Amino acid sequence: MPTNFETAVEKLVDTLAHHNSIRAIGLSGGERPLPAPDEGDIDLFVYCTEIPARSEREKILMSLPGEIEQVQIGKLESGHWGQGDCFLITGVETWLLYFTVAGARAELEAILDGQYLGRQDSYYYPIGRCAMWKTMRILHDPDGFLYSVKERLAEYPATLAQLVIHHHLDALEDVEDLERAVQRKDVFFYHFALDLALDHFLQAVFALNHEYFPSRKRSEQYLQSFKCKPYECEQRLRQVVELGGKPETLVQSLKIWNDLVCDLKLL
């Protein structure tokens, strides 16, 4: 039996789908169960020929009295996550994130063409958009837009994998900050440099396994499923982090890290 929340989301999607400019709606997170209040939020990605004006978006939400509360139209105005409206449905935080179909297609092709190989603006991974699209739950797609995106992403392009791998392996060559932190026995500086290096390491490993890198969340879970990785990769990475927490063990941490990077290059 669907929950009140699931029923309310279905009603919301049906209402949005009646707007002429809205051509596709998808739910990020794959087929995971929808959260209960205080257990998380959901993101609905809405793709349009033209993004409806704020007044139109508010009118859509106000046509659903009873289920929707604390509406904030335009809480996000632009950027990587589009134009976003936030509200509660049966107590669950819900986001409508609006994009144009043309903009999404252009972004997809730019990512697959290798124009965005690393992290952008501190914590946005363009290639993570591909991971999201690939697992997105399609709720409305009369033109087949989201289905075509999924087909496009079904196989990780070999040329993209090569570009990603070389980009991040090249970045791993720069160990100056790590070495300086070890010399100074500066734990905080070491962790700053290690975080950047770990980011490059993980993205290279994901590309090596032809998996779109989603974000840093659940990295170890993904690593456990990969076949192509350095020997005892997860265990050694944990050692790097653990030993990097004390000034007197930074040397050991860096030694294990350097060996891991060497093993990755051999792969």
DOVO-312823 format. One record per atom (N, C-alpha, C, O, CB): x, y, z. Coordinates in steps of 0.05 Angstrom, whole numbers, padded with zeros to 5 digits, always signed. Each point is the difference from the previous one (the first is absolute). Glycine has a CB too. Layout:
# DOVO-312823
XYZ...
//
This chain:
# DOVO-312823
+00017-00024+00000-00017+00024+00000+00018+00025+00000+00018+00002+00016-00055-00027+00009+00031+00044-00043+00016+00025+00001-00005+00016+00025-00022+00000+00011+00021+00001-00061+00022+00012+00060-00003+00018+00023-00014+00026-00008-00003+00006-00024+00044-00027+00045-00049+00036-00001-00011+00027-00005+00019+00017-00016-00007+00015-00018-00020-00018+00060+00053+00000-00035+00021+00016-00014+00001-00008-00029+00001+00017-00018+00025-00013+00061-00025-00030-00049+00002-00010-00027-00024+00009-00016+00002+00008-00023+00024-00048+00038-00050+00039-00003-00024+00009-00014+00001+00030-00006-00007+00009-00022-00019-00045+00045+00036+00051-00004+00003+00029-00003+00020+00007-00022-00005+00019-00016-00007-00012+00064+00034-00022-00050+00020+00005-00020-00011-00007-00028+00004+00015-00019+00033-00025+00052-00052-00011-00035-00013-00008-00025-00019+00022-00009-00001+00007-00024+00005-00055+00036-00019+00060+00006-00019+00021-00006+00016+00025-00009-00009+00014-00019-00025-00032+00052+00056+00024-00020+00016+00023-00007+00011-00004-00029-00001+00019-00016+00014-00011+00065-00002-00031-00055+00011-00006-00026-00021+00002-00021+00005+00012-00022+00029-00042+00042-00058+00020-00015-00022+00001-00019-00007+00029-00005-00006+00008-00023-00011-00052+00038+00017+00061+00005-00007+00028-00003+00021+00014-00017-00006+00016-00018-00018-00016+00062+00050-00005-00037+00022+00012-00015-00001-00008-00030+00005+00016-00018+00023-00015+00060-00035-00026-00047+00001-00011-00027-00021+00014-00018+00003-00002-00025+00012-00042+00044-00035+00057-00008-00020+00013-00016+00009+00027-00010-00013+00013-00017-00022-00037+00043+00058+00034-00016+00011+00025-00010+00014-00005-00026+00017-00017-00002-00011+00035+00049-00014-00003-00068+00010-00005-00027+00030+00001-00003+00011-00016-00015-00053+00036-00001+00056-00003+00031+00029+00002-00003+00015-00021+00015+00024-00004-00006-00030+00052+00001-00006-00063+00022+00014-00021+00016-00001-00026-00016-00021-00011-00005+00008+00033+00049+00037-00031-00052+00002-00023-00018+00011-00025+00013-00002-00021-00012+00008+00053-00024+00004-00030+00060+00010-00024+00013+00004+00005+00030+00007+00023+00008+00016-00038-00050-00028-00005+00058+00004+00001+00029+00013-00025+00009-00009-00022-00007-00032+00052+00013+00062-00028+00010+00014-00023+00010+00007+00004+00030+00003+00022+00009+00015-00032-00055-00016-00012+00059+00007-00001+00029+00028-00010+00003+00006-00023-00009-00054+00016+00022+00065+00022+00000+00028-00010+00004+00000-00021+00022-00018-00001+00017+00036+00046-00032+00002-00062+00015+00003-00020+00021-00008-00028-00009+00000-00018+00017-00008+00054+00015+00001-00039-00057-00007-00027-00009-00026-00010+00011-00019+00015+00004+00067-00024-00009-00049-00017+00010-00024-00013+00009-00002-00003+00031-00015-00017+00010+00014-00007-00054+00017+00039+00058-00001-00001+00029-00027+00009+00010-00013+00017-00012+00062-00009+00015-00059-00019+00020-00026+00008+00011+00000+00030+00006+00021+00011+00008-00028-00058+00011-00016+00059-00022-00002+00028+00007+00002+00003+00031-00009-00017+00014-00020+00026-00055+00041+00013+00050+00005+00003+00029-00026+00008+00015-00019+00010-00012+00066+00004+00002-00047-00020+00035-00021+00009+00018+00009+00027+00012+00023+00008-00003-00037-00055+00014-00004+00062+00001+00008+00026+00013+00024-00004+00018+00001-00020+00015-00049+00036-00017+00067+00003+00001+00024+00000+00016+00020-00022-00008+00020-00004+00014-00047+00023+00023+00022-00033-00059+00019-00021-00009+00015+00009-00026+00016-00016-00010-00046-00018+00031+00025+00057-00031+00013+00009-00024-00018+00018-00016-00021+00008+00008+00048-00050-00008-00017+00049-00024-00015+00016-00018+00000-00012-00028+00013-00021-00004-00002+00062+00031-00026-00029-00046+00001-00010-00027+00004+00023-00019-00006+00023+00006-00025-00061+00006+00043+00032-00035+00005+00019-00021-00014-00009-00026+00006-00021-00010+00039+00034+00030-00063+00003-00029-00014-00005-00025+00012+00019-00021-00001+00024+00002-00042-00039+00021+00054+00003-00044+00013+00015-00022-00021+00004-00022-00011-00019-00011+00057+00001+00022-00051+00044-00017-00022+00007-00019+00013+00013-00024+00013+00020+00002-00047-00014+00036+00030-00019-00062+00012+00010-00024-00021+00012-00018-00021-00012-00005+00057-00023+00008-00030+00059-00013-00020+00017-00013+00010+00011-00027+00025+00002-00004-00044+00010+00049+00001-00005-00063+00008+00015-00023+00008+00028+00009+00020+00011-00009-00051-00037-00021+00016+00038+00048+00006+00024+00013-00008-00002+00029-00022-00010+00006+00017+00037-00048+00022-00019+00061-00007-00002+00028-00023+00019+00007+00002+00023-00006+00046-00036+00017-00069+00002+00001-00023+00018+00007+00008+00022+00019+00019-00003+00016-00050-00036-00023+00018+00062+00004+00005+00022+00018-00006-00007+00029-00015-00019+00005+00005+00051-00043+00021-00017+00056-00004-00006+00029-00030+00000+00006-00009-00017+00016+00053+00037-00005-00059-00001-00022-00029+00001+00006-00014-00025-00010-00019-00009+00014+00021+00059-00017+00006-00061-00020-00012-00024-00010+00006-00024+00018-00017-00017+00006+00020+00035-00053+00022-00019+00056+00009-00023+00017-00015+00001+00026-00008-00020+00011+00053+00020-00033-00048+00024+00033-00015+00003+00025-00029-00008-00004-00012-00012+00018+00043+00049-00003-00043-00030-00037-00028-00006-00006-00004-00031-00001-00019-00010+00010+00014+00053-00035+00025-00057+00013-00002-00029-00001-00001-00012+00028-00016-00017+00006+00041+00017-00049-00007+00010+00061+00001-00011+00027-00024+00008+00016-00009-00016+00016+00059+00018-00018-00060+00022-00002-00023+00009+00016-00025-00015-00009-00021+00002+00014+00043+00042-00008-00022-00058-00029-00023-00015-00008-00002-00027+00014-00018-00015-00004+00021+00037-00041+00016-00027+00063+00001-00025+00015-00002+00005+00030+00018-00007+00015+00010-00014-00052-00050+00033+00046-00002+00007+00028-00002-00025+00017-00009-00021-00008-00014+00064-00004+00033-00040+00036-00002-00022+00019+00025-00017+00002+00009-00006+00022-00057+00005-00031+00060-00005-00014+00024-00017+00000+00026+00016+00002+00020-00010+00010-00045-00023-00037+00024+00059+00018+00025+00015-00003+00000+00023+00019-00019+00015+00004+00021-00027-00052+00021+00015+00062+00004+00021+00020+00027+00013-00004+00017-00010-00014-00047-00014+00047+00033+00047-00020+00026+00015+00001+00013+00003-00027+00023-00007-00004-00017-00011+00050-00021+00028-00065+00009+00003-00027+00020+00023-00002-00005+00022+00010-00039-00040-00027+00067+00013+00004+00020+00020-00006+00006+00000-00029+00017-00017-00010+00003+00012+00057-00032+00022-00062+00004+00002-00029+00026+00015-00005+00005+00021+00011-00055-00022-00021+00067-00011-00008+00025+00014-00007+00021-00002+00021+00017+00018+00002-00044+00012-00030+00026-00050+00045+00021-00002+00021+00027-00004-00013+00021+00009+00010-00054-00029+00022+00034+00007-00055+00024-00001-00017-00007+00015-00025-00021-00003-00012+00037-00041+00030+00003+00061-00027-00006+00017-00023+00015-00009-00025-00010+00005-00023+00002+00033+00054+00031-00050-00028+00015-00008-00024+00023-00018+00009+00001-00009+00024-00013+00052-00048+00030-00049+00006+00023-00016+00007-00003-00029-00007-00017-00007-00017+00026+00039+00054+00007-00049-00024+00000-00028-00008-00026-00014+00006-00006-00021-00013+00054+00021+00022-00064+00010+00009-00024-00014+00008-00025+00014-00011-00022-00004+00010+00045-00012+00031-00020+00033-00061-00022+00012-00013-00015+00020+00017+00011+00011+00019-00015-00053-00045-00021+00047+00018-00018+00016+00016-00016-00018+00018-00014-00018-00009+00012+00054-00027+00003-00031+00062-00011-00019+00019-00021+00012+00018+00003+00021+00011+00039-00045-00013-00064+00009+00006-00021+00006+00019+00000-00022+00022+00003-00023-00007-00031+00048-00028+00025-00017+00060+00001-00018+00022-00026+00001+00016-00011+00022+00003+00061-00018-00001-00059-00026+00008-00025-00001+00016-00001-00027+00014+00016-00018-00004-00040+00049-00028+00004-00035+00049-00005-00025+00014-00025-00013-00012-00021+00013-00005+00042+00005+00047-00019-00044-00047-00024-00016-00008-00003-00021+00022+00018-00017+00004-00012+00024-00054-00028-00007+00064-00005-00018+00023+00024-00001+00018+00007-00021+00011-00038-00006-00039+00044+00050+00032+00022+00002+00019+00027-00006-00012+00020+00002+00015-00052-00013+00020+00034+00003-00060+00026-00008-00012+00010+00024-00018-00015+00010-00017+00002-00060+00018+00037+00058+00004+00012+00022-00016+00002-00009-00029+00012-00021-00006+00013+00039+00046-00035-00001-00058-00001-00007-00028+00010+00024-00016-00007+00023+00005-00032-00055+00002+00056+00025-00027+00010+00021-00018-00009-00005-00029+00000-00023-00009+00040+00028+00039-00049+00016-00043-00004+00000-00029+00023+00015-00012+00003+00024+00005-00054-00027-00001+00067-00010-00020+00023+00012-00012-00004+00002-00031-00002-00020-00013+00032+00002+00050-00033+00043-00046-00008+00005-00028+00025+00005-00018+00018+00015+00007-00062+00004+00010+00043-00033-00040+00021+00004-00021-00014+00000-00027-00023-00008-00003+00058-00015+00031-00021+00033-00048-00011-00002-00027+00011-00026-00013+00022-00009+00007-00025+00059-00012-00013-00062-00012+00008-00024-00014+00026+00006-00017+00018-00016+00000-00066-00001-00002+00048+00040-00012+00023+00007-00016+00025+00003+00017+00021-00009-00008-00051+00032-00025+00027-00010+00056+00023+00003+00018+00011-00026+00010+00024-00004+00002-00042+00048+00011-00001-00063-00006+00009-00026+00010+00014-00016-00022+00020-00013+00006-00058+00014+00026+00028+00000-00056+00013-00014-00022+00028+00011-00005+00019-00015-00004-00064+00006-00017+00047+00035+00022+00027+00013-00005+00019-00008+00022+00024-00006-00005-00046+00044-00018+00012-00039+00048+00018-00007+00023+00009-00029-00004+00023-00007+00005-00047+00039+00026+00005-00050-00038+00007-00028-00003+00022-00004-00021+00020-00013+00005-00067+00001+00008+00044+00025-00036+00020-00003-00021+00027+00012+00008+00021-00011-00007-00058+00011-00027+00036+00022+00048+00026+00012+00009+00014-00018+00019+00025-00002-00001-00045+00048-00005+00005-00058+00025+00013-00018+00019+00012-00024-00014+00023-00008+00005-00055+00022+00030+00017-00027-00053+00009-00024-00014+00023+00007-00020+00016-00017-00007-00061-00003+00012+00046+00045-00013+00022+00009-00018+00026+00006+00015+00020+00006-00012-00055+00013-00018+00034-00021+00057+00024+00003+00016+00006+00029+00008+00022+00006+00007-00006-00046-00029-00036+00057+00020+00004+00029+00007+00001+00005+00030+00009+00020+00009-00031-00008-00052+00011-00031+00059-00001+00003+00029+00010-00026+00013-00015-00018+00004-00024+00051-00007+00065-00033+00009+00012-00025+00009+00003-00002+00030+00006-00022+00011+00018+00021-00053-00028+00023+00056+00004+00000+00029-00022+00014+00015-00021+00006-00011+00069-00008+00003-00043+00008+00033-00019+00013+00017-00001+00029-00007+00020+00013-00005-00011-00046+00042-00033+00044-00036-00005+00028-00006-00011+00015+00025-00016-00012+00015+00008+00001-00064+00016+00035+00053-00013+00017+00021-00001-00014+00027-00021-00001+00012-00006+00024-00048+00049-00034+00044+00004-00012+00026-00013-00028+00003+00014-00019+00008-00014+00064+00010-00025-00049-00025-00012-00026+00005-00020-00009-00021-00019-00015+00006+00026+00023+00042-00004+00002-00073-00018-00010-00021+00017-00016-00019+00020+00008-00011-00051+00032+00015+00021-00065-00009+00013-00018-00019-00017-00002-00025-00020-00013+00000+00043-00013+00037-00015+00039-00060-00016-00002-00024-00006-00029-00008-00022-00006-00008+00041+00049-00006+00001-00060+00017-00004-00028-00008-00020-00014+00019-00012-00020-00007+00059+00019-00013-00050+00013+00044-00020-00011+00018-00029+00004-00011-00018-00015+00007+00049+00025+00031-00034+00010-00055-00026+00004-00013-00007-00025-00017-00023-00008-00001+00029+00059+00001+00015-00062-00013-00004-00024-00016-00008-00023+00017-00018-00016-00007+00051+00033-00026-00021-00019+00057-00007-00022+00018-00029+00003+00009-00015-00020+00002+00062+00017+00014-00056+00028-00011-00027+00005+00008-00020-00007-00022-00020-00014+00004+00036+00050+00027-00010-00026-00056-00018-00006-00022-00002-00030-00005-00022-00010-00006+00035+00054-00015+00009-00058+00023+00001-00029-00006-00019-00015+00019-00012-00020-00009+00059+00024-00008-00049+00004+00042-00017-00014+00019-00027+00013+00006-00015-00009+00016+00057-00007+00004-00047+00039-00034-00024+00015+00006-00025-00016-00004-00002-00015-00020+00027+00056+00007-00044-00038+00031-00027-00012-00003-00017+00019-00017-00006+00022+00008+00010-00047+00037-00012+00015-00069-00016+00017-00018-00029+00000+00008-00012-00021+00003+00044+00011-00040-00043+00034+00042-00027+00003+00008-00018+00011-00022-00024-00005+00000+00040+00012+00046-00004+00008-00065-00016+00012-00022+00020+00005-00022+00020+00014+00004-00055+00007+00027+00029-00032-00055+00020+00003-00022-00014-00005-00027+00008-00019-00014+00030+00005+00045-00058+00029-00038-00015-00005-00024+00016+00001-00026-00006-00013-00020-00033+00031+00043+00061-00002-00023+00017+00003-00024+00023-00019+00000+00015-00001-00019-00028+00049+00018+00016-00064+00023+00023-00018+00001+00026+00013+00005+00021-00012-00005-00046-00016-00025+00025+00052+00041+00025+00014+00005+00018-00015+00020+00023-00006-00005-00046+00049-00005+00011-00049+00034+00016-00013+00020+00008-00029-00008+00021-00009+00007-00045+00037+00028+00007-00041-00050+00007-00027-00010+00024+00002-00019+00017-00017+00001-00065+00002+00004+00048+00036-00022+00023+00003-00018+00026+00006+00015+00021-00009-00008-00053+00025-00027+00030-00001+00057+00023+00006+00016+00011-00026+00013+00024-00005+00000-00041+00052+00009-00001-00063+00001+00008-00025+00012+00014-00018-00020+00020-00013+00006-00058+00016+00027+00027-00004-00057+00012-00016-00022+00028+00010-00006+00019-00016-00004-00064+00006-00015+00048+00036+00018+00026+00013-00006+00021-00007+00021+00023-00002-00006-00047+00039-00017+00015-00041+00048+00018-00005+00022+00003-00029+00008+00015-00007+00018-00028+00052-00001-00001-00063-00031+00000-00028+00007+00028-00012+00000+00007-00016+00017-00053+00012-00036+00063+00013+00000+00027-00009-00002+00019+00024+00003-00002+00020-00014-00011-00058-00016+00032+00035+00049+00019+00022+00006+00019+00002-00025+00013-00019-00007-00016+00011+00058+00004+00032-00063+00017+00003-00024+00030-00005+00007+00010+00011+00019-00043+00021-00038+00046-00049+00003+00028-00006+00005+00018+00025-00002+00019+00003+00015-00027-00049-00032+00001+00064-00002+00017+00024-00003-00003+00018+00025+00020+00012+00008-00026-00015-00058-00018+00004+00061-00004+00016+00025+00016-00012+00023+00012+00014+00015-00058+00000-00031+00045-00041+00018+00015-00013+00022+00030+00007-00002+00012+00005+00020-00046-00042-00020+00045+00036-00024+00028+00006-00003+00006+00029+00008+00020+00005+00013-00017-00039-00050-00020+00053+00028+00004+00028+00007-00001+00004+00031+00017+00014+00011-00037-00001-00055+00000-00025+00057-00003+00003+00029+00024-00012+00014+00011+00012+00018-00061-00014-00023+00058-00022-00003+00022-00014+00014+00026+00016-00003+00013+00005+00020-00035-00049-00029+00029+00053-00015+00025+00015-00003-00001+00027+00014+00020+00008+00012-00014-00030-00056-00029+00035+00044-00003+00026+00014+00007-00004+00030+00015+00016+00011-00050-00001-00045+00023-00035+00046+00003-00003+00029+00026-00013+00008+00011+00006+00021-00060-00009-00018+00060-00014-00020+00027-00011+00006+00021+00022-00002+00018+00001+00016-00032-00046-00034+00011+00063-00002+00018+00023-00002-00001+00017+00026+00020+00009+00010-00025-00009-00060-00020+00004+00060-00003+00016+00024+00014-00013+00024+00010+00013+00018-00053+00006-00036+00043-00046+00019+00012-00014+00022+00030+00002+00000+00013-00007+00020-00052-00025-00021+00051+00041-00021+00029+00003-00001+00009+00022+00019+00023+00000+00009-00023-00015-00057-00018+00034+00054+00007+00023+00017-00002-00008+00029-00022+00000+00011+00007+00033-00046+00037-00039+00048+00000-00009+00028+00014+00020+00018+00006-00006+00023-00006-00042-00039+00005+00072+00005+00015+00020+00015-00013+00007+00027+00014+00000+00021+00003+00018-00064-00043-00013+00043-00013+00007+00025-00001-00023+00020+00004+00005+00024-00032+00028-00050+00024-00057+00016+00001-00023+00018+00027-00003+00013+00002-00004+00025-00036-00019-00053+00055+00025+00013+00027-00003+00010+00007+00023+00020+00012-00005+00020+00002-00018-00062-00023+00047+00035+00006+00023+00018-00015-00004+00026+00011+00007+00021-00005+00023-00061-00031-00040+00039-00015-00004+00025+00014-00021+00018+00000+00003+00024-00042+00010-00049+00052-00034+00012+00014-00020+00016+00025+00011+00012+00006-00005+00024-00024-00031-00055+00033+00051+00016+00025+00012+00011-00006+00018+00024+00015+00001+00019+00005-00002-00065-00042+00016+00045-00008+00018+00021-00015-00014+00022-00006+00012+00021+00005+00025-00054-00007-00062+00029-00017-00015+00018-00026+00015+00005-00010+00002+00023+00051-00022-00001-00052+00031-00043-00024+00017+00000-00024-00017-00008-00005-00003-00024+00032+00045+00014-00042-00053+00029-00022-00018-00006-00022+00013-00016-00010-00011-00019+00021-00013+00062-00018+00049-00035-00022+00013-00014+00007+00006-00029-00017-00004-00018+00003+00024+00061+00038-00011-00048+00009+00005-00027+00001-00026-00016-00007-00001-00024+00033+00042+00039-00017-00062-00002+00002-00026-00013-00028-00009-00009-00003-00010-00022+00043-00002+00050-00060+00016-00011-00027-00009-00007-00012+00017-00022-00016-00010-00016+00010-00006+00062+00013+00041-00047-00008+00017-00022+00011-00011-00027-00015-00003-00019+00013+00044+00050+00028-00046-00031+00013-00010-00025-00010-00028-00006-00004-00007-00024+00044+00035+00033-00044-00045+00011-00010-00027-00004-00028-00001-00012-00006-00016-00017+00035+00001+00055-00046+00034-00028-00027+00000-00011+00000+00005-00030-00015-00012-00015-00002+00029+00060+00033+00002-00054+00002+00006-00028+00011-00024-00016-00010-00008-00021+00017+00056+00032+00014-00061+00001+00012-00023-00014-00020-00024+00000-00002-00014-00020+00047+00030+00035-00059-00020+00007-00019-00022+00001-00022+00004-00021-00010-00020-00012+00020+00014+00061-00018+00030-00053-00020+00006-00020+00009-00009-00028-00015-00012-00015-00001+00051+00043+00041-00032-00035+00011-00008-00026+00003-00031-00001-00006-00012-00021+00030+00056+00018-00016-00056+00024+00003-00029+00001-00026-00014-00005-00002-00018-00017+00040+00023+00049-00059+00003-00018-00026-00013-00003-00011+00003-00028-00011-00018-00012+00002+00026+00061+00011+00017-00060-00011+00004-00026+00015-00017-00021-00013-00009-00020-00001+00056+00033+00039-00050-00010+00015-00017-00019-00009-00029+00003-00003-00014-00020+00043+00045+00023-00044-00041+00021-00008-00028+00004-00028-00004-00011-00005-00021-00013+00033+00018+00054-00046+00022-00037-00027-00003-00012+00001-00002-00030-00012-00017-00012-00007+00043+00051+00035-00008-00051+00002+00000-00030+00013-00026-00009-00008-00011-00021+00012+00061+00021+00015-00061+00015+00013-00025-00007-00020-00023-00001+00003-00018-00015+00039+00035+00036-00062-00015-00004-00021-00020+00001-00025+00008-00016-00021-00013+00002+00038+00000+00043-00015+00034-00061-00022+00009-00018-00025+00005+00016-00022-00009-00007+00042-00016-00031-00017+00039+00060-00022+00008+00017+00000+00030+00003+00021+00012+00008-00020-00056+00017-00024+00057-00030-00001+00029+00003+00002+00007+00030-00014-00011+00016-00015+00016-00058+00048+00013+00048+00005+00007+00028-00023+00018+00010-00003+00022-00010+00053-00025+00003-00066-00006+00027-00023+00016+00008+00007+00022+00019-00009+00023-00003-00018-00063-00002+00043+00034+00025+00009+00020+00020+00018-00016+00020+00006-00023-00004-00048+00053-00001+00050-00017+00026+00016-00014+00020-00016-00018+00019+00011-00016+00015+00021+00054-00017-00058-00036+00000-00017-00016+00018+00002-00030-00008+00001-00006-00024-00033+00045+00031+00033-00056+00013+00000-00029-00004+00023-00010-00018-00002-00020-00014-00047+00021+00019+00072+00014-00004+00022-00008-00017+00010-00028+00006+00006-00016-00018+00007+00064+00015-00011-00055+00028+00010-00026+00007-00018-00022-00009+00009-00022-00008+00013+00042+00048-00048-00015-00039-00020-00020-00010+00005-00005-00029-00001-00023-00009-00032+00038+00043+00038+00006-00050+00005-00004-00028+00027-00015-00004+00001-00019-00016-00026+00061+00005+00045-00034+00026+00026-00013-00003-00001-00030+00005+00013-00016-00014+00008+00058+00028-00037-00050+00005-00003-00029+00006-00011-00015-00024+00005-00024-00002-00012+00036+00050-00008+00001-00065-00012-00014-00023+00018+00000-00025-00006-00014-00019-00039+00027+00037+00066+00003-00017+00017+00003-00024+00020-00024-00002+00010-00010+00020-00015+00060-00017+00009-00058-00028+00020-00022-00004+00028+00011-00006+00020-00012+00006-00058-00016-00024+00038+00052+00006+00026+00011-00008+00008+00022+00019-00010+00022-00001+00001-00032-00047+00027+00003+00067+00008+00019+00021+00026-00011+00012+00006-00024-00002-00054+00039+00011+00063+00002+00005+00024-00010+00014-00007-00021+00021-00022+00000+00010+00044+00045-00018-00003-00062+00013-00004-00022+00020-00007+00012+00027+00013+00019+00009+00020-00048-00034-00053+00017+00037-00010+00009+00027-00004+00030+00001+00008+00014+00019+00016-00052+00002-00037+00048-00042-00002+00029-00004-00014+00014+00024+00010+00019+00011-00012-00027-00060-00022-00002+00057-00015+00013+00021+00015+00000+00026+00001+00020+00015-00043-00033-00038+00054-00010+00030+00014-00003+00025+00024+00020+00001+00005+00012+00021-00019-00061-00018+00029+00051-00025+00023+00017+00000-00008+00030+00000+00013+00016+00013+00012-00051-00038-00047+00041+00013-00010+00028+00001-00008+00007+00029+00006+00022+00009-00022-00025-00057+00004-00015+00062-00007+00005+00028+00025+00004+00016+00001+00017+00018-00043-00044-00022+00063+00011-00001+00025+00004+00014+00012+00027-00005+00011+00013+00018-00003-00062-00021-00009+00058-00022+00010+00027-00007-00013+00021+00017+00013+00018+00011-00004-00033-00058-00036+00013+00049-00015+00020+00015+00006-00002+00030+00004+00020+00014-00040-00021-00049+00036-00024+00046+00005-00004+00028+00028+00010+00009+00002+00014+00019-00034-00053-00020+00052+00031-00015+00027+00008+00007+00005+00030-00005+00019+00011+00011-00004-00058-00022-00032+00059-00006+00003+00028-00005-00011+00018+00022-00001+00024-00002-00001-00035-00045-00008-00002+00068-00012+00016+00022+00019+00007+00023-00007+00013+00019-00034-00035-00031+00066+00012+00010+00020+00006+00021+00026+00009-00013+00009-00011-00020-00031-00023+00051+00035+00055-00019+00025+00010-00012+00021-00022-00002+00015-00001-00020-00025+00045+00039+00011-00062+00000+00022-00020+00001-00005-00023-00020+00019-00015-00005-00012+00027+00052-00031-00014-00060-00004-00021-00019-00006+00010-00028-00008-00015-00018-00010-00012+00055+00024+00053-00042-00005+00011-00027+00019-00013-00020-00008-00004-00023-00007+00047+00044+00039-00050-00013+00019-00012-00019-00012-00027-00010+00001-00005-00024+00038+00027+00047-00049-00039-00005-00012-00025-00008-00024+00004-00018-00004-00015-00019+00020-00006+00062-00032+00041-00036-00024+00005-00016+00008+00007-00029-00012-00010-00019-00012+00026+00060+00043+00002-00044+00009+00008-00027+00012-00023-00015-00003-00002-00024+00010+00048+00041+00008-00064-00003+00012-00023-00013-00022-00018-00012+00002-00009-00023+00037+00011+00055-00059-00008-00016-00022-00017-00010-00014+00013-00023-00008-00013-00020+00002-00006+00066+00002+00046-00044-00014+00015-00021+00016-00002-00026-00011-00005-00021-00009+00036+00055+00046-00026-00033+00017+00000-00024-00001-00028-00013+00000-00002-00024+00029+00038+00044-00028-00057-00003-00002-00027-00011-00026-00005-00014-00001-00013-00021+00032-00003+00058-00053+00026-00025-00026-00003-00013-00001+00013-00027-00010-00011-00019-00011+00010+00065+00031+00025-00047+00000+00015-00026+00017-00014-00020-00007-00002-00024+00000+00045+00049+00030-00054-00017+00017-00016-00018-00015-00024-00011+00001-00006-00024+00040+00022+00048-00055-00030-00006-00016-00023-00009-00022+00007-00019-00006-00014-00019+00017-00008+00063-00023+00045-00039-00022+00009-00018+00012+00006-00028-00013-00007-00020-00012+00027+00059+00048-00007-00040+00012+00006-00026+00007-00026-00015-00001+00000-00025+00020+00043+00044-00011-00063-00005+00006-00026-00013-00024-00012-00013+00002-00014-00020+00034+00006+00053-00060+00013-00021-00025-00010-00012-00007+00014-00026-00020-00007-00012+00004-00004+00058
//
